[in-house]
Amino acid sequence: MANEQPDAGILHAHPQGAIILIDKAEGWTSHDAVARSRRALGTRKVGHAGTLDPMATGLLVLGAGPATRLLTHLVGLDKTYTTTIRLGASTLTDDREGERTAVARADAVAALAAAPERIAAAVAGLTGDIEQAPSAVSAIKVDGRRAYDRVRAGEHVELRRRAVRIHAFDIGAPRTARAEDGAPMLDIDATVRCSSGTYVRALARDLGAALGVGGHLTALRRTDVGPFSVAGATTMEELAEGRNLTLLRPAEIAAALFPVLALTPAQSVDLGHGKRLELDGVADAALAAAVAPDGALVGLVEVRGGRSRVVTNFPTPDTGAGAGA
């Protein structure tokens, strides 16, 4: 995958745009990262494949130029997080930035510290296919307004439970800790691999509720989105300075996610114009990456019964703007 130094015309060398991997720092919003990327790349057309809260750090997947057409296919990828869960108190936001709403008795926390098997059993109960109510301060809209705006306005918000999948919920040994006011707590480091739409803050909340002591997050970092890792991603400092941007071509991204359909020159032109292709001997695929002989991504296609159907086309030097985003 390409790692290139930007200049004023960086996207001119990427006619199909690029996917950018950013390691977001704490305190920055996802919008901040998008805005800095726009300046670094010299284009307004930048989007993201899922946000991170300001408290959270780690992998943001951005798209620039025509490559933003890929983002819709990246949003639903599984995610991996590392986190620290604090047991012994609940907060309004289910993380350390929110006002505390309840604190457990010291003897309840001490009893839990002496029974790590109880914690392991509660974690097991939150692994696999579960239903989860998102955190009340999520970006989900309720009657046209973001849930977090309603909470900050003093409203009580309860969001509908939704099905999510926790592929893995691995925890370290609990360790004693204290809140700022000296209240005893238990901290647990965890790694969570989950489906898109999972709220790790809600996992902490629900773990604390299951154990009867309350829980919230004190740290959260996203390390992976599907096959893409934060390792080697562009830092916020590098982004602010416009250097060391990790630019991934759409064909590289598509090939990492879908089977590749290698096209002939004639097929590349026809598909770029939106025509259906006859593909004898090609296996059915819900989505396949149709790649031209020069390595350009012509489009994402569905293959059924030996015929292609364009799902998302991409502009190429030969086909122009492409059809159907």
Buried (B, 14 or more C-beta within 10 A) or exposed (E): EEEEEBEEEBBEEBBBBBBBBBBBBBEBEBEBBBBBBBEBBBBEBBBBBBBBBBBBBBBBBBBBBBBBBBBBBBEEBBBBBBBBBBBBBBBBBBBBBBEBEEBBEEEBBBEBBEEBEBBEEBBEEBBEEBEBBBBBBBEBEBEEEBBBBBBEEEEEBEBEEBEBBBBEBEBEEBEEBEBEEEBBBBBBBBBBBBBBBBBBBBBBBBBBEBBBBBBBBBBBBBBBBBEBBBEEBBBBEBBBEBEBBBBBBBBBBBBEBBBBBEBEEEBBBBBBBBEEBEBEEBEEBEBBBBBBEEEBBBBBBBBEEEBBEBBBBBBBEBBEEBBEE
